[in-house]
Amino acid sequence: MTVPESREEKILARRTHSPVWRAVHALGSLDLAMLLLITLTGVCAAATFLESGFSARVARAYVYGSPWFNLWLTLLCLNLICSAATRWPWQRHHAGFVITHAGIIVLLGGALLGRARGFEGSVDLSRGATPATQVLLDRPRLTVESPATGQLFSTPFDPEVRTPRPDRPRFLPLPDSDVQLVIDGYTGSSIEKTELTPDPSSPNPGLVLEFTGPFGNEPIRIPLVLNSASDSRADLGSQASVEFVPALPKSSRPSSVPTFRETQMILAKDPAQPIIHNTSGQPSGFHFFLGSRKATDSLELEILRPDGSGEVYRLADLLNRTMDDFSGTKILVARYWPNLTLQDGQPASDGDSPENPAVLVMLEGNLPDAAPSRLTLSPGPIPGTLSFLGESSSPTPATGSVRPGEIFSPGWKGWSAKLVSLENNARIETITLPAEKGGARPGRPALHARLRSPDGNSGAARWIASGTSAVLTSSNAASRIGFGLELQSLPFSIRLDSFDVPRDPGTDEPANFRASITFADAKKNLEIPAQLEMNHPATFPPGLLPQVTGLSYKFSQAGWDPQDLNRTTLQVLHDPGWLLKWSGSLLMVAGIFSMFYLRRGPQSQPSR
């Protein structure tokens, strides 16, 4: 009689006689699993340091998105599958083991699917603007124009992964051409400057001025071009302007200085509501505050000038005395009522106790010239010279002529100007330069690039900031090169209807961010309004099924502009592997539970 083979004997027999099963047992071995897990643990730890020391893009390029990392994950999945297959035929006590391995495989599959098909980005929305249909991703790209056909080509290019340097440039061949794009520099922060460039094709002259003022030793450089709608005028803040015109105008400054004469009744208990009466001219802009620091102290009067400066005086020192303020204003405290009351419609004092003090202040003076200072220039009567007219608060304008390299006074107090250069034919060009380290304002990343011909000659190099493009030339080719972040199209559009920032009571601190948006699907002729705020994102398509399956797009509040409440920035998250990740996690929990609570019962010993 044939004795039935035990399960262990069957497994040993197929492993001995079948090459396929030998491969399955080799791939599902515990030694291979430990090797893969230890390697992945070390690599992920190194990737954490890469991400903290450099950026998430560097860690993604060298580790998480690299081919060898994907191969390692594939081997781990294969090891899990083969490890479960070596137990075939499965018995009841294998359920936890198999379910746990299946959960890990499903979880890894969801992670790979989410990385391949999902994305995380941002979208800027403005009220009244065209609905957005694209999301900005943190994936730098180069857009290159073919010199032969003019067709545009786009390729991933992350300068942080392998930073180009002059001694280690990166080369990219241009499509349909033997010309190379050479990228030999990168900066994480750039600035834009306007420069005057000689241009024989331009019919207009141009100039460069340098202004030195009382606010620092760093000169302010301004280029101007004649007969240009945008480049013939420049402003130095709100207090001065410079303009290049064909001919000088006549001085338009008023011959007389505006004056004022007014009275103010100042109430100690209501200083924000003075009773002002202008007897002549315009309001003075002066403010007064009456009071005392302690109940036992004598009364004081604070004088606040229009420019924000001021002093505090004892009321007794000013009463019935005319003070000549350094601003040119005469100030007289003409009356004082310790306890102001009205008697027959006239102010009077009910006793000498300062229970409701008030004063009457009389002012007379000249107002500062509110018109901004102006410098106007025009071509001079002699070639190579400029005529200028400088106007300020002074009644006498500054006039004269100047040559390149000469310094002159624009007629503004504390200011001087220098004519740096004068070109007969010129245009203004905006160029990108690396920002100085420790600059006050962050700038955009930029690449330094040039074109190189097959004979080794290179064209002019220039910096290209993120989000911009520039035309590069060589001896035999020209191509427009663009650098920026990748745009991901959405299958729908999103529109901002309103944006509100509630504040904490009594403060200017934001308490919440509320945005009203509208999703629109043109194919389905569908519009769905939605509301989102902090910790309460909006999803589209709506409903439980798209969210559970990971087919929805989640929008969360990400940024705002305190100066413009008609715009906001939303974070966009799309993860089609969401369902697999959660399913895999639940399977792992179920498998581990089974291994602990569904153990194999005690086996009976065979009879001897």
Summary of the structure (lengths in Angstrom):
residues: 608
radius of gyration: 38.9
end to end distance: 18.1
largest distance: 135.9
contacts: 1731
relative contact order: 0.15
helix: 21%
strand: 42%
